[in-house]
Structure formats: structure tokens, C-alpha cells
Amino acid sequence: MQSYSKRCSPTQRSANVIRISTAKRSRRRFIASVVVTGILLSIARPIVANDTAPPTARMHVTFESHFDCLDKTAAGEGDWMTTGAGGWRTLGNNKEAEYYSDASVGTNPFSVRDHVLTITASRGHNPAGLPFNSGMLTTYRMFSQRYGYFEMRAQLPTGAGLWPAFWLLPVDGSWPPEIDVMESLGSDPHTIYVGTHSAVGGPNVGTTAAVHVGDTSNAFHVYGLDWQPTEITWYFDDKPVFKESTPADMHTPMYLLINLAVGGRDSWPGPPAQATVFPAHFNVDYLRVYSR
């Protein structure tokens, strides 16, 4: 695999697992409804003190973005695509209240300063008539990889209703599978959620681990994922926090997505509270992918 880096010029610890057969995050907007077939609480696979650090010393970089600038288009002609595969700009099946905008359709939610990307969620008008504008970046047309180490350094927003995420989807357009490197609910900045969605054993069998960490809103932290053919390990600040066996349908190349969602009524994060401050900001220092 060839290494990729940005083309644009600089001028320009413990976990509780919830196994859910439902679409917490469904990429397919056309699914009308999802029936919850059961909930099973179990204990996360233990992470012991002698677990090793991320394996990047034995790997090489295949993708990285340090956000000297941001080369993006809705159709994916640049380094980043500002819509989902097929052009979607919100996930109605998640009951989200944001429209993933860009300068071509009105509000530009992206900015870069001092090599840090900021995705901003704000109140405003948009073509979908949703109450909020926000942003999403994907590498759908530009980069994908099967297996490896996926890493993001970021500072997350705080406030009820906010829902930042870093995740992976298959480049062939199928769903499931999906790997969630990290998700966070702004109402609890001390917890991140990691896990997978698989079609093995049902139409959408999800494993979500709630990992209790430090305050993710007051500083930058590193979120990592080591995806191997037999096992997936999640990291927070270079320390392993959760493991699971790789589901049988997670052996296809996947692309990257980062986004700041805003929950609507009956969504997983719920709608923003009166105290939630807008504009809200999701700051990303870098994204990097390694391969063996």
C-alpha cells in the first residue's frame, strides 16, 4: 500500500459492554425502522497492566493529516469529502438534528488554525430544514485500508446533545460492518464509547463499551484502534482500554469518518439542553493510519 499525506499547500479504563441488536448509528438512511431484538449486559474483556502500548513502532504510516490546511469538496475531489458515501448530509435513522454542511451549500463548519482542524456545530438554516449545521469529513473516495492502527488526537466538545465521533465504514458501501474508534456524548465528557456493528448473528449486532476516562473536553487526548484479523484493541492515550475478537464480517477495507453530530428528540444523546453552548467545537490535531 502506498503512503498518503495531505496534498494541499501550507498556504492555503474499565468498561461496561452493552450488546445491542439495533442501529445506534446506521449509515443507511433508507432503513425505515429498526427493531430492538434484545439487550444483553456483559463484562468487558479485561485489560491487564502488562498489555503493551500501541504497536506503531513495528508499522509504517499509510495516511496522515496534520491540518496545515484543508482540501475538501462535497464530491470528494480533494483530500476530504464533506458528505457521506452517496451524498448524505444527516443520519435521520439516528434522529440527528444536524445538517452536515460546507461552503457550497451555505454554512462552512470547518476552520484550520495553528494546524488544528475545528468542526463547529451551530444553530442556523440549511436545505434540510434542520435546526443545526455541523460538519463531517470522510476519506471515502481517497483512502481506505484493511487492518492496521488508526489514531486521532482531539479535544471533544461538552454539552448535552453533542455527539462527536471517529469511525470506519466499508469502502464497498455495505453496512454493517462498522468500527467505532470513539464516540462521545457531550453530557458526559469523562466517558467515551468504543465498539463495533456486525451482521454476524443478526441484521445489526453491536458491541459498545463505555470507557471511563479523564475530562476529554479540557485537553487533547489520543484515541487509537488496532484492527487485526483476529482481534481489535482500542486505546486511550496509548493505553489499551478494551478488546474484542474481530467479527467475521470485518475483513474488508474501510475508510475514515470524523463528525460532530447533534442529537434530536429520542436520539441516543438526546437533544441539546438549554445550557448547551453553541457554537460548539470539535478540535482535531491530527489523524494517522499505520499498516503492518
C-alpha positions in Angstrom: 0.0 0.0 0.0 1.3 3.4 -0.9 1.7 6.1 1.8 -0.6 9.1 1.6 -0.3 12.5 3.1 -2.1 15.8 2.5 -1.7 17.3 -0.9 -2.7 20.9 -0.3 -0.2 23.7 0.2 0.5 25.1 3.7 -0.5 28.4 2.3 -3.9 27.6 1.7 -10.1 2.1 32.0 -12.7 0.0 32.9 -15.5 -0.7 30.5 -19.1 -1.9 30.7 -20.2 -3.6 27.4 -23.7 -3.3 26.0 -24.5 -5.8 23.2 -27.5 -4.3 21.3 -29.2 -5.6 18.2 -30.3 -2.1 17.0 -28.9 0.7 14.8 -27.3 3.2 17.2 -25.5 4.5 14.2 -27.0 3.4 10.9 -25.3 4.6 7.7 -28.3 3.6 5.6 -30.8 6.4 5.7 -33.4 4.4 3.7 -33.9 1.9 6.6 -37.4 2.9 7.8 -37.2 1.4 11.3 -35.0 -0.9 13.4 -36.5 -3.3 15.9 -34.6 -3.9 19.1 -34.4 -7.7 19.4 -32.7 -7.9 22.8 -30.2 -6.3 25.2 -27.5 -8.3 27.0 -25.2 -6.8 29.6 -21.9 -8.4 30.0 -18.4 -7.7 31.3 -15.8 -6.3 29.0 -12.8 -8.4 28.2 -10.3 -7.4 30.9 -7.3 -5.1 30.1 -4.4 -6.1 32.3 -1.5 -4.0 33.4 1.1 -5.7 31.2 -0.8 -5.1 28.0 1.5 -3.4 25.5 1.4 0.1 24.1 0.2 0.7 20.5 2.2 -1.3 18.0 3.2 1.6 15.8 6.9 1.1 16.2 6.6 -2.0 14.0 4.4 -0.3 11.4 4.6 2.3 8.7 2.4 5.3 8.1 0.0 5.0 5.2 -2.2 8.1 5.8 -1.8 11.2 7.9 -3.3 14.7 8.1 -1.8 17.4 10.3 -4.2 20.0 9.0 -1.8 22.6 7.7 -4.8 23.3 5.5 -8.0 21.6 4.5 -8.6 20.4 0.9 -12.2 19.3 0.8 -15.2 19.1 -1.5 -18.7 17.5 -1.3 -17.9 15.2 -4.2 -14.5 14.1 -2.9 -12.2 15.7 -5.4 -9.9 16.9 -2.6 -8.2 15.2 0.3 -11.5 15.0 2.2 -15.2 14.6 1.3 -17.8 16.6 3.2 -20.7 14.2 2.7 -21.3 10.6 3.3 -20.9 8.0 0.5 -23.8 8.7 -1.9 -24.0 12.3 -0.7 -25.9 12.0 2.5 -25.7 15.0 4.9 -27.5 13.7 8.0 -28.5 10.4 9.5 -32.2 10.5 10.0 -32.3 6.9 11.3 -30.2 8.2 14.3 -32.8 11.0 14.8 -29.9 13.5 14.4 -30.8 17.2 14.3 -27.8 18.5 12.3 -27.1 19.1 8.6 -23.5 18.3 7.5 -22.9 21.5 5.7 -20.0 23.0 3.7 -19.4 26.3 1.9 -21.1 25.0 -1.3 -24.5 24.8 0.5 -24.3 27.6 2.9 -22.6 27.5 6.3 -18.9 26.4 6.4 -18.4 24.5 9.7 -14.7 23.9 9.1 -11.7 26.0 10.1 -8.0 25.5 10.5 -5.7 27.4 12.8 -2.3 26.5 14.1 -2.5 23.1 12.4 -5.8 22.2 14.3 -9.0 21.4 12.5 -12.2 22.7 14.1 -15.6 21.3 13.2 -18.2 23.7 14.5 -21.9 22.9 15.3 -24.2 26.0 15.3 -27.8 26.9 15.0 -28.9 28.1 11.6 -30.8 27.4 8.3 -29.9 24.7 5.8 -31.5 22.9 2.8 -32.9 20.1 5.0 -34.7 22.5 7.4 -32.8 21.0 10.4 -32.2 23.3 13.4 -28.4 22.9 13.4 -25.4 23.0 11.0 -22.3 20.9 11.6 -19.6 19.1 9.7 -18.3 15.7 8.6 -15.2 14.7 6.8 -14.6 11.3 5.2 -11.9 9.7 3.1 -14.4 7.7 1.1 -13.1 8.5 -2.4 -9.4 8.9 -1.4 -8.2 6.4 1.2 -9.2 3.1 2.7 -7.4 0.2 4.4 -7.9 -3.2 5.8 -6.4 -3.8 9.2 -3.8 -1.5 10.9 -3.6 1.1 13.6 -6.0 4.2 13.3 -5.3 7.2 15.5 -6.7 10.7 16.2 -5.6 13.4 18.6 -8.5 15.6 19.5 -10.3 17.8 22.1 -14.0 17.0 22.4 -16.9 19.4 23.0 -19.0 19.3 26.1 -22.8 19.9 26.4 -25.9 17.8 26.3 -26.9 16.7 22.7 -23.4 16.9 21.2 -22.1 13.7 19.7 -18.5 13.7 18.2 -17.2 10.5 16.6 -14.3 8.9 14.7 -15.4 5.7 12.9 -14.8 3.4 10.0 -17.1 2.1 7.2 -16.5 -0.3 4.4 -15.5 1.3 1.1 -17.7 -1.2 -0.8 -20.8 0.6 0.7 -22.1 -2.4 2.7 -23.4 -1.9 6.3 -22.8 -3.5 8.7 -19.9 -3.8 9.4 -18.8 -0.6 11.2 -16.0 0.1 13.7 -16.3 3.0 16.1 -12.9 4.1 17.1 -14.5 6.5 19.6 -17.8 8.3 20.2 -18.7 10.7 23.0 -21.8 12.2 24.5 -21.3 15.8 25.4 -23.4 15.4 28.5 -20.6 13.2 30.0 -17.1 14.2 28.8 -15.5 11.7 31.1 -16.7 8.7 29.1 -16.0 7.5 25.6 -17.7 4.7 23.7 -15.9 2.2 21.5 -17.1 -0.9 19.7 -18.4 -2.5 16.5 -21.5 -3.2 14.5 -21.7 -6.6 12.7 -24.2 -8.6 10.7 -23.0 -11.8 12.3 -25.8 -13.2 14.4 -28.4 -10.6 13.3 -29.0 -7.6 11.0 -27.1 -5.3 13.3 -25.4 -6.8 16.4 -23.5 -4.0 18.2 -20.9 -4.2 20.9 -20.4 -0.9 22.7 -18.0 -0.4 25.6 -18.4 2.6 27.9 -14.8 3.5 28.9 -14.4 6.0 31.8 -11.5 8.4 31.2 -10.4 11.9 32.2 -12.2 15.0 31.0 -12.0 14.9 27.2 -13.2 18.5 26.8 -10.4 20.4 28.6 -7.4 19.0 26.8 -6.3 17.0 23.7 -6.2 13.2 24.0 -5.2 10.4 21.7 -7.8 7.8 20.5 -6.5 4.7 18.9 -7.6 1.4 17.3 -5.5 -1.7 16.5 -7.6 -3.7 14.0 -6.1 -7.1 13.3 -7.5 -10.2 11.5 -8.3 -11.9 14.8 -8.6 -9.2 17.4 -9.5 -5.5 17.8 -8.0 -3.4 20.6 -8.9 0.2 21.5 -6.5 2.7 23.1 -6.9 5.9 25.0 -3.7 8.0 25.4 -1.7 5.0 24.2 -3.1 2.6 26.9 -5.4 -0.3 25.9 -8.9 0.0 27.3 -11.0 -2.6 25.5 -10.6 -5.7 23.3 -12.8 -8.0 21.3 -12.4 -10.7 18.7 -12.7 -9.4 15.2 -16.2 -10.2 13.9 -16.3 -12.4 10.8 -17.6 -9.7 8.5 -14.8 -7.2 9.4 -12.2 -8.2 6.8 -12.8 -5.6 4.1 -11.1 -2.2 3.5 -12.7 0.7 5.4 -12.5 4.5 5.1 -12.3 7.1 7.8 -15.1 9.4 9.1 -15.0 12.2 11.7 -18.0 14.3 12.5 -19.8 16.3 15.1 -23.5 15.2 15.3 -26.3 17.0 17.3 -28.9 14.8 18.8 -32.6 15.3 18.2 -35.6 14.1 20.1 -35.4 10.4 21.1 -31.8 10.1 19.8 -29.1 8.4 21.7 -27.5 11.7 23.1 -30.9 13.4 23.3 -31.5 16.9 22.2 -29.3 19.8 23.4 -30.2 21.3 26.8 -30.8 24.9 27.4 -27.3 25.1 28.9 -25.6 23.6 25.9 -23.4 26.4 24.4 -23.5 27.0 20.6 -21.4 27.3 18.6 -19.8 24.0 19.8 -16.3 22.9 18.7 -14.7 19.6 17.9 -10.9 20.2 17.6 -8.7 17.7 15.8 -4.9 17.9 15.9 -4.1 15.1 13.6 -5.3 11.8 12.1 -2.9 9.0 11.3 -3.1 5.4 9.9 -0.4 2.8 10.1 0.0 -0.6 8.4 2.0 -3.7 9.0 
